[in-house]
Amino acid sequence: QVQLVESGGGLVHNGGSLTLSCVASRRMFTPFEVKWYRQVPGSQRERLASITDSGRTEYSDSVKDRFIISRDNDKNTVYLQMNALTPEDTGVYYCNTAQYWGRGTRVTVSS
């Protein structure tokens, strides 16, 4: 059974930074693309960032130039560095690869 576990969420002030981690229970990120999503109540999950096995990255307009996705295949870990956070970034953050999803980590940005 493959598991993805997100961590690193918490409460941060407006303008602050957090780094999220997504750890897989076994070596399975390669060769798949890994994505980070955010969900707020009443809305669909929003895809924020993705990274391919070769390291190519893509970002949504809402986080471009503020968030950085990276991966360490040897550690079975994908990161999401989040800078210049605003209250609009509040939500539950999920990582996804292939058909697998983690349970999410909550981020709250206070104004």
C-alpha positions as CSV (number, residue, x, y, z in Angstrom):
1,Q,0.0,0.0,0.0
2,V,1.4,3.3,-1.1
3,Q,1.0,6.2,1.2
4,L,1.7,9.9,0.7
5,V,2.1,12.0,3.8
6,E,2.1,15.8,3.8
7,S,3.6,17.9,6.6
8,G,4.7,21.4,7.3
9,G,1.4,23.2,7.5
10,G,0.5,25.5,10.3
11,L,-0.4,29.1,11.1
12,V,1.7,31.9,9.6
13,H,1.3,35.7,9.4
14,N,0.5,37.5,6.2
15,G,3.7,37.8,4.2
16,G,5.3,34.8,5.9
17,S,6.7,31.6,4.5
18,L,6.2,27.9,5.0
19,T,7.7,24.8,3.4
20,L,5.5,21.7,2.9
21,S,6.8,18.2,2.4
22,C,5.3,15.2,0.8
23,V,6.9,11.9,1.6
24,A,6.1,8.6,-0.2
25,S,6.1,5.3,1.7
26,R,8.3,3.8,-1.0
27,R,10.2,4.9,-4.0
28,M,7.4,5.7,-6.3
29,F,7.7,9.4,-7.4
30,T,9.9,8.3,-10.3
31,P,9.0,8.4,-13.1
32,F,5.8,10.2,-12.3
33,E,4.9,13.8,-12.2
34,V,4.1,15.1,-8.7
35,K,1.6,17.8,-8.1
36,W,0.5,20.0,-5.2
37,Y,-3.1,21.1,-4.8
38,R,-5.0,23.4,-2.5
39,Q,-8.6,23.1,-1.4
40,V,-10.7,25.6,0.4
41,P,-14.2,24.9,1.7
42,G,-16.9,25.1,-1.0
43,S,-14.3,25.0,-3.8
44,Q,-12.7,22.4,-6.0
45,R,-9.1,21.5,-5.4
46,E,-6.9,23.9,-7.2
47,R,-3.7,22.6,-8.9
48,L,-0.9,24.9,-7.8
49,A,2.4,23.3,-8.9
50,S,3.8,20.3,-10.6
51,I,7.2,18.8,-11.2
52,T,8.2,16.1,-13.6
53,D,10.8,13.4,-13.1
54,S,13.2,15.5,-15.1
55,G,12.6,18.5,-12.9
56,R,10.4,20.5,-15.2
57,T,8.0,22.7,-13.2
58,E,4.7,24.4,-13.8
59,Y,2.8,26.8,-11.6
60,S,-0.7,28.3,-11.5
61,D,-0.9,32.0,-11.9
62,S,-2.1,32.3,-8.3
63,V,1.3,31.1,-6.9
64,K,3.7,31.7,-9.7
65,D,6.8,33.7,-8.5
66,R,5.9,33.0,-4.9
67,F,6.0,29.2,-4.6
68,I,8.7,26.8,-5.5
69,I,8.3,23.0,-6.0
70,S,11.2,20.7,-5.8
71,R,11.9,17.0,-5.4
72,D,14.5,14.7,-3.8
73,N,14.0,11.3,-5.4
74,D,16.5,9.7,-3.1
75,K,14.4,10.8,-0.1
76,N,11.1,10.0,-1.8
77,T,10.1,13.6,-1.0
78,V,8.6,16.5,-2.8
79,Y,8.6,20.0,-1.3
80,L,6.6,23.1,-1.8
81,Q,8.3,26.3,-0.6
82,M,5.7,29.0,-0.1
83,N,6.7,32.6,0.2
84,A,4.8,35.9,0.5
85,L,1.8,34.1,1.9
86,T,-1.6,35.9,2.0
87,P,-4.9,35.0,3.7
88,E,-6.0,33.8,0.3
89,D,-3.5,31.0,0.5
90,T,-5.3,29.5,3.5
91,G,-6.5,26.0,2.8
92,V,-5.6,22.3,2.9
93,Y,-2.7,21.3,0.8
94,Y,-2.5,17.9,-0.9
95,C,0.2,16.2,-2.9
96,N,-0.7,13.8,-5.7
97,T,1.1,11.4,-8.0
98,A,-0.5,8.9,-10.3
99,Q,-3.7,7.8,-8.5
100,Y,-2.4,8.5,-5.0
101,W,-3.3,11.3,-2.7
102,G,-2.2,12.3,0.7
103,R,-4.5,13.4,3.5
104,G,-3.4,16.9,3.3
105,T,-1.8,19.5,5.6
106,R,-3.6,22.6,6.7
107,V,-2.2,26.1,6.1
108,T,-3.7,29.1,7.8
109,V,-2.5,32.6,7.0
110,S,-3.6,35.3,9.3
111,S,-4.2,38.9,8.2
